[in-house]
Amino acid sequence: MKKTKGKDSSVAESPRSKCPDNSAFYQQRIPAWTPALTPEPVLSIFFGIGLFCLAVGVAWIVSVGNVKEIKINYSDVCSHCSKLRENSSNYAVECKCVVNFTLQEAIQGDVFMYYGLRNFFQNHRRYGISRYDAQLLGHNVYNKENNSTFNQKCEPFARYPDGTPMAPCGAIANSMFNDSILLYYHPEGSATVKVPLARTGNSWWSDKNVKFENPKPSDNLEEAFKGTRHPPYWQKAVYSLDPADPQNNGFKNDDLIIWMRLAAFPSFRKLYRRVSRTGVFADGLPPGNYSYSIAYDFAISRFRGQKHVILSTMSWGGGSNLFLGIAYAATGGVTVLTAFVMLAIHLKIKKKQTYFQQ
């Protein structure tokens, strides 16, 4: 029945139609533009993208190739400490080792110190979820009640047998890298100089200011963490991780924050310190003899791993990693090669069409 527009109430109106309004938008009659892909623009796009990727890849490889890096494996040099740490009852015994090396030429600019681990699987799923983010934000630190969410996420590193909660809890925090590494410079004919290393400003801003927060009162962390204990593999309480800098303690400690950002592969490096550009090190590290003094606490025998300490500079492309540059160059090369194949096919077909038209 057709709907009547009049005001006569005696005329019954038809039921409301379920069809969409008869408009260009609802009936899909809006004008549209469909590009017709011809060989010329397609080949231009392929050549343009390929040459761009090649240029970026080559520039990246050249830039990263200029990065200076010295990498030292100290697992074997400190093997006596490694054997000592195989027995957990010896953790209270201090063990130090010294690693000597020589810089043949100066490392100028900003110099970064990393620690590297091999065969340590931070990407294991059960390991990766063993943390309690609410606790790391300064909430629910004590967990005196039997909090099932807290226990489920952090077990078996949630509580001690007597019920005392761990802070921070979880397997990630418990396994934090805790070797102490100092760098010394030995100039000829002069006394040994300790290289100044910056302990803060090494973590991501978003991590330190968004994901981690100390419980209240933040001006008295010992009181704030009262009623908790540090994880079993730690030698220090969470509120005394950095005695030299009160602002670098608790959950706001840079070493803890960097460790809690998980690595994607079993062989990885994490930023440990930055060389402070002061005094004789204003321009970087001068050539000469150096040594690492390492307080060995992080055991690696259980997972048959290896430990490295790396000194490296930076470029606009990052550190000494050629992967992204090679990926760009390979992608650009394949794209340009594909463009040449398409061009050859196009010219061949065009030649045949010209022949038949004649």
Wavefront OBJ file of the C-alpha trace (Angstrom):
o trace
v 0.000 0.000 0.000
v 1.340 3.376 -1.002
v 1.854 5.902 1.763
v -0.435 8.906 1.547
v 0.975 12.349 2.264
v -2.331 13.913 3.218
v -3.463 14.751 6.738
v -6.563 12.558 6.561
v -6.307 10.318 9.634
v -8.821 7.927 8.109
v -6.221 6.784 5.602
v -4.058 4.087 7.130
v -0.341 4.450 6.701
v 1.714 1.581 5.351
v 4.257 -0.152 7.598
v 7.691 1.482 7.639
v 9.837 0.038 4.863
v 13.061 -1.737 5.821
v 14.720 -0.622 2.601
v 17.312 2.153 2.861
v 16.455 5.666 1.760
v 16.492 6.263 -1.946
v 19.549 8.514 -1.814
v 22.804 8.387 -3.730
v 24.764 7.543 -0.600
v 22.535 4.693 0.612
v 21.984 3.297 -2.879
v 25.724 3.488 -3.686
v 25.311 5.844 -6.624
v 27.950 8.344 -5.503
v 30.439 9.092 -8.300
v 33.617 7.056 -7.907
v 37.001 7.060 -9.572
v 38.609 3.761 -10.472
v 42.174 4.112 -11.714
v 43.104 2.235 -14.848
v 46.565 0.838 -14.245
v 48.679 1.142 -17.356
v 52.267 -0.091 -17.662
v 53.866 3.366 -17.443
v 52.669 4.416 -13.939
v 53.058 0.891 -12.562
v 56.663 0.660 -13.739
v 57.379 4.145 -12.411
v 56.031 3.185 -8.975
v 58.071 -0.023 -8.887
v 61.287 1.733 -9.945
v 60.671 4.582 -7.497
v 60.045 2.318 -4.500
v 62.948 0.049 -5.409
v 65.455 2.887 -5.819
v 64.245 4.520 -2.594
v 64.705 1.289 -0.606
v 68.124 0.745 -2.169
v 69.240 4.262 -1.264
v 68.019 3.920 2.342
v 69.614 0.475 2.676
v 73.004 1.590 1.350
v 72.962 4.739 3.514
v 72.016 2.659 6.558
v 74.804 0.115 5.953
v 77.398 2.878 5.478
v 76.217 4.673 8.626
v 76.205 1.549 10.792
v 79.554 0.518 9.331
v 81.093 3.637 10.879
v 79.988 2.603 14.372
v 82.937 1.642 16.562
v 82.424 -1.254 18.903
v 84.538 -3.430 21.168
v 82.918 -6.596 22.510
v 84.505 -8.772 25.189
v 83.282 -12.159 26.363
v 84.141 -12.372 30.054
v 82.492 -15.739 30.766
v 85.761 -17.661 30.407
v 87.961 -14.989 31.990
v 85.753 -15.067 35.088
v 85.275 -18.847 35.047
v 86.381 -19.165 38.686
v 83.523 -16.889 39.715
v 81.138 -18.791 37.478
v 81.980 -22.052 39.251
v 81.523 -20.361 42.615
v 78.061 -19.148 41.633
v 76.942 -22.634 40.567
v 76.168 -23.266 44.223
v 73.501 -20.866 45.461
v 74.836 -21.140 49.007
v 77.912 -19.174 47.869
v 75.982 -16.054 46.834
v 77.057 -14.283 50.012
v 80.723 -14.732 49.018
v 82.015 -11.823 46.924
v 83.851 -12.703 43.720
v 85.571 -10.217 41.424
v 87.557 -10.553 38.231
v 89.500 -8.143 36.044
v 89.434 -8.082 32.237
v 92.167 -6.078 30.472
v 91.919 -4.746 26.921
v 93.487 -2.068 24.717
v 91.944 0.572 22.476
v 94.177 1.013 19.441
v 92.366 4.221 18.441
v 90.100 6.664 20.196
v 86.350 6.152 20.378
v 85.001 9.639 19.907
v 81.548 10.921 20.698
v 78.973 9.384 22.991
v 80.050 5.941 24.185
v 77.540 3.422 25.533
v 78.231 0.360 27.649
v 76.030 -2.698 27.207
v 75.881 -6.095 28.815
v 75.091 -8.983 26.523
v 73.633 -12.416 27.264
v 73.539 -15.483 25.058
v 71.126 -18.411 25.379
v 68.872 -16.589 27.860
v 65.244 -16.940 26.722
v 63.414 -13.861 27.953
v 60.817 -14.568 25.255
v 59.538 -17.699 27.028
v 55.780 -17.217 27.496
v 55.556 -18.299 31.142
v 58.569 -16.168 32.000
v 57.231 -13.147 30.103
v 53.940 -12.975 32.033
v 55.539 -13.512 35.451
v 55.095 -9.948 36.719
v 52.445 -7.880 38.483
v 52.060 -4.497 36.821
v 49.834 -3.101 39.572
v 52.638 -3.672 42.058
v 55.203 -2.021 39.759
v 52.943 1.047 39.680
v 53.174 1.305 43.465
v 49.719 -0.187 44.116
v 48.977 -3.248 46.207
v 52.663 -3.706 47.073
v 52.167 -5.565 50.325
v 49.451 -8.047 49.346
v 48.966 -9.142 52.948
v 45.683 -10.721 51.904
v 45.672 -13.816 49.725
v 45.416 -12.009 46.376
v 44.787 -14.718 43.782
v 45.716 -12.487 40.819
v 48.990 -11.529 42.458
v 49.806 -15.162 43.254
v 48.816 -16.477 39.842
v 50.923 -13.967 37.917
v 54.046 -14.126 40.055
v 54.234 -17.732 41.258
v 56.560 -19.274 42.253
v 58.155 -15.895 43.075
v 55.177 -14.260 44.787
v 55.722 -15.005 48.476
v 58.197 -16.611 50.806
v 57.103 -19.720 52.737
v 56.250 -17.535 55.743
v 53.810 -15.499 53.607
v 55.988 -12.401 53.169
v 55.356 -10.915 49.692
v 58.245 -10.280 47.335
v 58.791 -6.803 45.897
v 59.114 -6.849 42.993
v 57.534 -10.238 42.440
v 57.799 -12.598 39.481
v 60.443 -14.520 37.564
v 61.528 -11.545 35.431
v 62.480 -9.382 38.397
v 64.019 -12.320 40.276
v 66.437 -13.026 37.400
v 67.574 -9.411 36.942
v 71.136 -8.978 35.706
v 73.146 -7.897 38.740
v 76.834 -7.957 37.778
v 78.564 -4.703 38.755
v 80.922 -3.484 36.022
v 83.426 -0.651 36.457
v 85.702 0.712 33.726
v 89.245 1.971 34.394
v 91.673 3.833 32.156
v 95.414 3.206 32.571
v 97.351 6.070 30.924
v 101.090 5.555 30.510
v 103.085 7.159 33.284
v 100.008 8.272 35.202
v 97.720 6.938 37.863
v 94.728 4.799 36.963
v 91.598 6.820 36.211
v 88.099 5.545 36.877
v 85.908 6.213 33.845
v 82.766 8.120 34.956
v 79.626 6.189 34.025
v 76.086 7.595 34.098
v 73.703 5.301 35.957
v 70.480 7.148 35.111
v 68.863 8.429 31.930
v 69.352 5.067 30.213
v 65.771 3.756 30.227
v 62.857 4.741 28.019
v 61.001 7.838 29.227
v 57.650 6.095 28.788
v 58.800 3.171 30.935
v 60.182 5.204 33.813
v 57.384 7.771 33.946
v 54.347 5.704 32.973
v 54.880 2.021 33.756
v 56.841 2.226 37.007
v 56.134 4.155 40.204
v 57.305 3.806 43.793
v 54.766 3.277 46.581
v 54.030 6.022 49.082
v 55.779 7.541 50.930
v 58.219 7.907 48.023
v 60.609 10.007 50.120
v 61.171 7.085 52.516
v 61.380 3.924 50.434
v 62.519 1.748 53.305
v 59.265 2.558 55.076
v 57.286 2.238 51.821
v 58.546 -1.318 51.239
v 58.265 -2.355 54.876
v 56.614 -5.749 55.156
v 58.135 -7.049 51.903
v 61.381 -8.783 50.969
v 63.522 -8.694 47.843
v 63.462 -11.657 45.410
v 65.589 -14.643 46.465
v 68.299 -14.139 43.803
v 68.931 -10.527 44.813
v 71.679 -9.420 47.182
v 70.125 -5.991 47.879
v 66.716 -4.737 48.903
v 64.718 -2.956 46.224
v 65.042 0.378 48.078
v 68.869 0.213 48.098
v 69.709 -0.797 44.525
v 71.706 2.409 44.034
v 73.120 3.763 47.301
v 74.860 6.603 45.430
v 71.618 8.075 44.049
v 68.464 8.005 46.222
v 66.347 8.894 43.168
v 67.484 5.744 41.364
v 65.971 3.235 43.779
v 62.875 1.139 44.181
v 60.780 0.505 41.105
v 62.262 3.660 39.505
v 65.714 2.078 39.238
v 67.011 2.233 35.654
v 68.666 -1.193 35.751
v 65.412 -2.822 36.874
v 63.325 -0.947 34.304
v 65.647 -1.877 31.435
v 65.702 -5.537 32.492
v 61.900 -5.677 32.686
v 61.631 -4.729 28.993
v 61.910 -8.216 27.513
v 64.215 -9.166 24.644
v 62.760 -10.895 21.594
v 65.672 -13.276 20.983
v 67.794 -15.503 23.248
v 70.951 -13.542 22.384
v 70.556 -9.881 23.254
v 72.195 -6.815 24.720
v 70.807 -4.191 27.076
v 72.089 -0.721 27.871
v 74.003 -0.690 31.153
v 75.794 2.676 31.387
v 76.835 5.754 29.389
v 80.297 7.271 29.557
v 80.007 10.746 31.077
v 81.881 13.181 28.835
v 83.895 14.999 31.479
v 87.596 15.616 32.052
v 89.885 13.472 29.934
v 86.802 11.723 28.516
v 85.166 14.908 27.197
v 85.617 13.747 23.590
v 85.027 10.058 24.281
v 87.497 7.317 25.195
v 91.146 8.041 24.317
v 93.364 5.230 23.029
v 95.302 3.227 25.576
v 94.969 0.442 28.110
v 91.704 -0.211 29.922
v 90.301 -2.776 32.297
v 86.912 -3.927 33.536
v 86.495 -4.671 37.224
v 83.533 -7.029 37.461
v 81.723 -8.086 40.610
v 80.403 -11.414 39.353
v 76.914 -12.211 40.700
v 74.824 -13.286 37.693
v 75.098 -17.074 37.298
v 74.940 -18.474 33.757
v 75.911 -22.124 34.214
v 72.300 -23.256 34.637
v 71.320 -22.212 31.120
v 74.767 -22.726 29.547
v 74.971 -19.070 28.600
v 77.668 -16.512 27.965
v 78.129 -12.924 29.069
v 79.601 -9.985 27.195
v 80.364 -6.373 27.913
v 80.242 -4.041 24.930
v 81.462 -0.487 24.342
v 79.816 1.090 21.324
v 79.032 4.384 19.656
v 75.805 5.326 17.879
v 74.830 6.538 14.434
v 71.572 7.887 13.049
v 70.771 4.266 12.170
v 71.351 3.024 15.717
v 74.043 0.682 16.949
v 76.119 -1.954 15.197
v 73.310 -3.910 13.548
v 73.224 -4.331 9.769
v 69.925 -6.229 9.634
v 67.635 -3.316 8.794
v 70.054 -1.903 6.200
v 70.393 -5.298 4.513
v 66.609 -5.749 4.595
v 66.063 -2.374 2.894
v 68.753 -3.063 0.287
v 67.422 -6.567 -0.454
v 63.848 -5.296 -0.756
v 64.955 -2.486 -3.067
v 67.036 -4.857 -5.203
v 64.184 -7.353 -5.605
v 61.738 -4.545 -6.441
v 64.022 -3.031 -9.087
v 64.694 -6.477 -10.567
v 60.951 -7.129 -10.725
v 60.470 -3.776 -12.435
v 63.044 -4.671 -15.099
v 61.312 -8.023 -15.721
v 57.955 -6.270 -16.065
v 59.525 -3.707 -18.410
v 60.950 -6.466 -20.608
v 57.575 -8.224 -20.782
v 55.841 -4.939 -21.593
v 58.266 -4.107 -24.409
v 57.950 -7.619 -25.833
v 54.137 -7.480 -25.851
v 54.176 -3.972 -27.272
v 56.491 -5.117 -30.076
v 54.148 -7.981 -30.971
v 51.127 -5.672 -31.019
v 52.959 -3.253 -33.338
v 53.912 -6.127 -35.650
v 50.333 -7.422 -35.963
v 48.944 -3.947 -36.512
v 51.244 -3.537 -39.500
l 1 2 3 4 5 6 7 8 9 10 11 12 13 14 15 16 17 18 19 20 21 22 23 24 25 26 27 28 29 30 31 32 33 34 35 36 37 38 39 40 41 42 43 44 45 46 47 48 49 50 51 52 53 54 55 56 57 58 59 60 61 62 63 64 65 66 67 68 69 70 71 72 73 74 75 76 77 78 79 80 81 82 83 84 85 86 87 88 89 90 91 92 93 94 95 96 97 98 99 100 101 102 103 104 105 106 107 108 109 110 111 112 113 114 115 116 117 118 119 120 121 122 123 124 125 126 127 128 129 130 131 132 133 134 135 136 137 138 139 140 141 142 143 144 145 146 147 148 149 150 151 152 153 154 155 156 157 158 159 160 161 162 163 164 165 166 167 168 169 170 171 172 173 174 175 176 177 178 179 180 181 182 183 184 185 186 187 188 189 190 191 192 193 194 195 196 197 198 199 200 201 202 203 204 205 206 207 208 209 210 211 212 213 214 215 216 217 218 219 220 221 222 223 224 225 226 227 228 229 230 231 232 233 234 235 236 237 238 239 240 241 242 243 244 245 246 247 248 249 250 251 252 253 254 255 256 257 258 259 260 261 262 263 264 265 266 267 268 269 270 271 272 273 274 275 276 277 278 279 280 281 282 283 284 285 286 287 288 289 290 291 292 293 294 295 296 297 298 299 300 301 302 303 304 305 306 307 308 309 310 311 312 313 314 315 316 317 318 319 320 321 322 323 324 325 326 327 328 329 330 331 332 333 334 335 336 337 338 339 340 341 342 343 344 345 346 347 348 349 350 351 352 353 354 355 356 357 358
